[in-house]
Amino acid sequence: MTTAFTEVSRDYDDLWLLTRDYRGWMLKKLLNHLNMQADSRFADLGGGTGIFTHLLSQAVPLESEAICVDPSGAMLLNTEQYSGIQTRCASAEAFIDSGVQLDRVLIKESIHHIRNRERFWKKMRSCLRPNGRVLVVTRPSLPEFPLFSRAMTAFSESQPELDILLGEIAASGLGAVTSREEYRVEIPKDRWYAMLRARFMSNLAGFTSDEIEKGILEIDDQLDGNQIRFIDRLFFVVVGHELA
């Protein structure tokens, strides 16, 4: 999977900019749910280019450097443009296995990359300080994204259902509170198709260029006009000791 991210690393942040206001909307939600403090020891697991690691640490100036963790070295190279960020080229599991003590942890749209989540959450319980919290941002297994049928199947098969995720968290002894958020997206077709061609989602990495083009034709046959409209629905799951 790191190879797939290597190919899009330079443009990744722009690819995921669904609308002009999307990043600001997301940052506001992250700040609200994380409730970071100046003395928080913060790690962004699967943080990629570090864009939200940076934005969060700017919004709440931290006494210690934020840590951006990602298995893709190419993605982490983008963090060099930001100050006040440490990087760790590792999987989320390997980083937590190190026993690092943390107050705040962000896992934004990357929980599906963690292979053994049951073990991960048990390790996280020992890494999370008493008043610490983890924020998981994830989507339903069947989002409203206009994906072609095979891409939707690939997404659905890799995305853990919310009730399964909550069960895994509960089994570790941690508690969780879930909020549902919605963002209305209107985007030009050409922009969306360019995102698909760039394989902006990891689930698209296994498709050839020809398969992507056939998929775009499939989508185009189902949509009228030059704009694509959909609702991006997300789950914000706050995890912590005090929520158990």
N, C-alpha and C positions, 0 to 999 in steps of 0.2 A: 504493500500500500504506500510505502514511503516513496517508491518510484513514481507513482501517479502524482503525488504532491510535488515532487521535484519538477515536473513538467509545467505546473501551473503556479509555482511559488511566487514568481515575480508579480503576477497580476491577480493573485488570489483575493486580496482585499477588495479590489475593484469589481471582481466577478461577483462577489457576494453582496455588493451594494445594490439591493433590489430597487430602492428609490433614494432620492436625495436625503430624505429624512430618516431612513431606516436605521442607520448606525446610531444616531442620536436617540432614537426611540429605544433601541436595544440597550444602550448604555444606561439610560434612565431606569429601565427595568432591572438591570443587573445591580445597580447601586442600591435600589430599593430592597431587593431580596437578599443581597449579601450583607448589607449594613456594616460595611467595613469601618474600622477605627484606625487612627493614625498609628497605633502600636500593633496593628494586625500583621502577623506573618502570613503572607499571601502567596499562593501558587496557582497558576493557570495551567491545568493539565490538558494536553492536546491543544495548547495555545497557538500553534502554528506560527504565524508571522509576528505575533506579539501585539497586534493592534489593540485588542481589548485589555491585555495586560497593561499596556501603556496608558490607555484612556482611563482605566480604573485607578491606576496609581497617580495619575494627574488630578483626577477628580477628588481623591482623598490622599493627599500627600503622605506617604508612608515613611516611618522612621527607619525601616529596613528595606532593602531592595526587593521588589517583587520578583518571583521566579516564574519564567515561562518554560514549560516542559513540553517537548514534542520529539517524536522519533525521527523526524525529517530534518537533517542538517540544512538542507536547502531552504526550508521554510524559516528556520531559525536565523539564517543569515539576514533576513529582513529586519530583525530586531536591532541590528547595529545602528539604525537611524534613531533609536530611542536611548535616552539615558535612564539610569536607575532601575535597570532590569538585568537580572542574572538569567542565564539560560542553562538548560540541562537537555542534552540530546539523549532522550530515553523514552521508553513507553511509560504510561501512567502507572502501570503495575510495578515496573522496576524502580521508579522514583519513590513510590510509597513503601516498597520493600526496604528502602534505605533507613526507614524509621524516623524520617524528618518530622519535627513537631510543627504543626500549623494551626493558625486561627481561622483562616478563610481559604477556601478552595473553590475554584471555578472549573466545571466540566461542561463546556459549552458545545453542544452538538457533536460530541465525540464519544459518548458513553458506549455506542455500538462498536467502537474499536477495542474495548476492553473485553478480552476473551473469557476470563474466569471472574465474573463479577462477584460471585459469592465470596471468593477468597479476597478479592480486592476490598470489599466493604468491611470484612473482618480486620484486615490490615489497617484500613482507614480509621477504624474505631480507635486503634491504639495510637495513631498519628495525630488525631484531632484533639486539641486542647479542650478542657472542660466546657468553655463557653464558645467553642468553635462551631463553624457551620460550613457545609458544602452546598454549593448551588449547582444542580444539574439542569441544563437547558436541553430539551429534546422535543421531538415531534411525534405525532401519532404515526403508526405504521402505514397508514393510508392518508398522506397529506393531500391537500387540494392543488398542489403544484401541477401544472400541465405537463406531465411526463408521458412518454409513449409507453405502451403496455409492458414491454419487457423491462424498461427502466423502473417502472412502478413496482414490478415484481421483485427486482433486485433490491430496491429500497426497502420494501416491506419485509423481505426475508432477513435483512440485516438489522432492522430496527426493533429493539425490545419493546414489547407492549408495556404500557404504564403499570398495569397491575402486577406483572412479572417483576419489573424493576422495583416496585415498592415492597414486594415480598422478599426480594433479595436483601434489600436494605434492612427490613425488619428482622430478618434472620441473623443479622450481624449484631443486633442489640441497639442499633441506632434507630431514631425516629425520623419521620418525614412529614412535611406539609406541602401539598401541591396547589399551585395556582395555575389557571389557564389564561393565556393572553392571546390576543388576536391583532394582526396588523393587515390592513387592506392594501393590496398591491395592485398597481396599474402600471404596466410596463410595455414598451413597444415590442411587437413580435420579433423584430430583427434583433433587438437586444437579448431577448430570452433565447432565441435560437443560437446566438453567439455564445451565450453562457453554456448551452448544451454542447456545442462543438468544442468548447474549451474544457468540457468535463468538470464543471465547477463543483460537482458533488462526487465524492469518492466512489459512490455506487455506479457511476458512469465509466469508471476507468477500464472496465473489462469489455467495453464495446468498441468495435472498429469504427473508423470514420464512415465507412459505407453504412454500417448499422445505425449510426447516429443520424445520417442523412435520411435514411428510410424512416427513422423514428420521427424526425421533424416533419416529414410529409404526412405521417399519420396524425400528428398533432394539428397540422395546418388544415387538414381535411375536416376537422371537428370544430374549428374556430372561425368566426367571421370577423371582418374588420382588421385593423392594423394594431390594435391594442389587446393585451392579455390582462384579464382581471381575475384575481383570486384572493382568498383570505389565507394568510399564513398563520396557522394555529400552532402554538407552542405550549409546552408544559414547563413550568419553573418549579423544580422540586428542591425545597430547602431541607437539608439533612443535618441532624445534630444530636448530641447526647440528651439535651434537655427536652427534645421532642419525642423521646421514646416513651 
